[in-house]
């Protein structure tokens, strides 16, 4: 029984690592704060975001991702604050993160050009839901996993916003960076993120603009991933259509709508990688944003 539970444990840990490969799609355009703490509070006021992704719909207890964030930007647009909660479930294993963020936006001149710095810090925890375990609940492998304590970690982010150009760099999981020999419980951990995007605006009433974005992500124990993203805006940004090509061999497609410049909804579908298409369907995600 111990060998069986260990095998199940390893399979589920691989499911959690898969979430590192196919992250929440709303991070590309709707909520950049999900990936970069420097993007907290870039706009004055309060903003709430929520995202939920269901993966591998044909498989029982398939992985799910969810996130909720709240950000505040000061009236002078120099200080940003953020709070984020992230949950990753795969079968009986759940991984949660809660972080707070401080960001400072340095104006470069009189126009809307900024150099952004952001630092997040918080706790990460993993646990097994014994009520859903179909095995010997007294198994030492399962018990030992739940005895591991939550640990403190942080993320560092930078960004340059100049006219319509945005360049970003993120170093997540700072504790692992400064203590590389430390054993951790998450495989295929994100090691860095670099991004560049440019928004081309249009004066037309029906077509508002187009924004291509290149994202380069590093993962521990896995090859780096390149994402080529494109966002189209229509009717003064009231409607959007987006697509992302992932170098893992799959695509993300999304459509969004904004009401009264405050409430936005985004629906996305991500195809599976080539290795999984024969076994299950893709991933569905819904993202909501509300600005006060």
N, C-alpha and C positions, 0 to 999 in steps of 0.2 A: 504493500500500500504506500510505503514511503517513496518508492521509486515512481509509482504512478502519480502521486501528488507533486513530486519534483518535476516530472515531465509536464504536467499541466501548468505548473508555476512558470517553467521556462517558455512555454508557448504563449502564455498570457503576457509575460515580460516582453516577448517579441512583438505582441500586439501594441503594447505601450510604446515601444520604440517606433512602430509604424506611424504613430501620431507625430513623432518628431519629423518624419519625412513629409507627410501631408498635413501641414499645419492648417489652422483656421484661415479660410480664404478672405475673410473680412479684413485681415491685416494689410492687404495689398493697397486698398484705396479707402475703404469706409472708416477703418479705425487703425491708423498706423501706430498708435500708442501700444497696441498689443505686442508689437515686435520691438519698439524703440522707446525707451523712457524719455528721450529728449523731445518727443513729440507731444508730451503732456502739456495741455494748456497753451497751445500755439494760438488759439482763438480766445478772446475774452469771453468770460461767462462759464457756465456749468454745462457739461455734456455727459450723458449716460449712454453706455453701449452694452449690448448683450448679443452673444453669438452661441449657436448650438449646431453641432455637426453630428450626424448619424452615419456610421460607416458599415459597409458589408451587410446590407439589409437582409440578405438571405440566410445569414448565420445567426444562430441563437446566441444571446449575450455578446453581440458584436461590440467593438469599441465605440464609445461616444466621447465627443469633446464639447466642453461648454466654457464660456468665459463671460464675466461681467466686469465692466470698468466704469469708473466715475472720474472725471477730470475737471479741474478748475483753472481758468486763465485769468490773471489780474487785468484790471482795466487798461493798464499801460502795456500789456502783452509781454511783460518781462519775466514774470514768475508763473510757473505752472506746478500744480499739485495733482497727484493721481493716486487712485486706489484700484487694485485689480484682484480678481479672484478667478482661478483657473482650475478646472476639474477634468480629469482624463480617466475614464472607466473602461476596463477591458475584462469582461467576465466577472470574477470575484474580486479583482484587484482595483483599487481606486487610488489615484494620485491627485493631490490637491496642492495648490500654491496660493498664498495670499501675500501681496506686496504693496508697499506704499512708495510713492515716487516724489522726488523733488526735481524740478527742471528750471533752468535759468536761460532766458533767451536774450542774447546780446544784440541790440540793433547795430547794424553796420553803417547805416546812413539814414537820411530822412525818409527814405522809402521803406517798403515792406521787405527789407532784407535782414536776415538774422543768422547768427551763429548760436546753435542750441546745444546745451549740455543737460544731461539727465542721469539720475542715479536712482535705482530701485533697490529696495531691501525688504526681505520678508522670510517666511517659513515655507518649507516644502515637506510634505508628509505622504507616506504610502501605507496602505492598510489592506487587509483581506476581510471581506464580509463573510463571517462564518455562517450566517443564516443562509447563504447561497452556495456553500461548499457541498458538493456531492461526493464526500469522501470522509475518512476518519477525522473528525474535528480535533482529536487529541494528537494528531500527527505533529511531531516536533518541528518538521520543516515549516508548516504553516504557523505554528505558534511562535517560532523564532522570528519569522518575518514581521509579525505584528509587534514584537518587542523592540524593533528598531525605532529610535526616536526621530521626531521631526528635526530638521536641521536648517540652519540659517544660511541664506545665500543672497546674492545681489546681481544686478545687471547695470552696465554702464553704456550710455548711448550718446552719440554726437550727431549733429546734422548741420548742413549749410543750406539755407533757403535764400536764393538770390533770383529776383524776378520770378520766372516760372520754372526755374531749375531747383531741384531738391536732391542733395547728396547726403546719404546716411551711412553711419557705421555703428555697429552694436557689438559689444563683448558681453555675452550672457554668462551666467554661472561663474561669477568672479572667484568664488571659493575654490572651485576646481582649478582655475587658472593660476592662483597663487600657491596651491598645494596639489601639485599634479600627481603625487604618489598616493593620494587619498582614494580609497575604494568608495565607489558610489553605487547607488541602486538603480540608476537609470542608464540604460545602454543607448548608443547612438545619440548622445547628448549634443545639443547645439553648441558650437564653439565660437562662431562669429557670424555676422550678417553684414553685407555691404550692398548698397542700393543707390541707383541714380535714376531720376525720372525728370521729364520735362513736359509741361502742360502747354499745348498750343491752343490758343483761344480763337473763337470765331465770333464775328459780329452778327451772324445770321440769327433769325428768330427761332428757327427749328433746330439748328445744330449749334451747340454751345462750345464744344472743344474736344480735343483728343489728347490723352496722356499715356505715352508709353513708359514702361518702367522695367529696368533690369535689376534683378535681385540675385545675389550670390550668397549661398548659405553653406557653412561648413558644419560637418557632423563628425563626432568622435566615432571611430571604428566603422566609418562608412564614407563613400566617396562624396565629394562636394556636389551640391545641387544648384543648378542654374534655373531661374524662373524668368520667363519673358512674358510680361503682363501688358495689357492694353485696356484702357478705359475710355469709353465714348460717352459724351454728355449731350443731352438734347433738351430743348424747351427750357432754357435758362437753368440747367442742372436739375430739372425736376425729374428727368428720366435718365437712366444710365444703362449701358451694356458693357460687359467686361469679359475678358478671356485671359487665361494664363496657360502657357505651355511650360511643363516641368520636365527637366532633363531626365527624370525617372521614367519618362515615356507615357505620361498621361496629361490630360487637359482639365482645366476648370473653366466653366462658363457661368455667367451671372447676369441678372437683370435687377435693377433697383428703381425705386421711386421715392420722391420727397414731397411731403405735404406741408404747405405754409412755411417753408424754410426751416422747419424744426423737427418733424418726425420723418425718419427715413427707414425704409425696409429694403433688405437685400436678400435675394434667393439665389443660391448657387448649386451647381452639380459638378462633381469631380469624377472623371472616369478612373477606373482602376488601372494600375500598372499592367503591362503586358503579361506578367507572370500570374496575375490573379484574375484576369478577365474570364477565364474558363470556369471559375468557381463561384463567383458572386458578382453582384452589381456594384455600382459606384457609391459615392458619398453625397448626401444632401445636407445643405447648410442654410440656416436662416440667420440673418443679422439685423438687429434693430438699433437705431440711434435716435436720441432725443436731445435737443439743445434748448436750454432755457434762455 
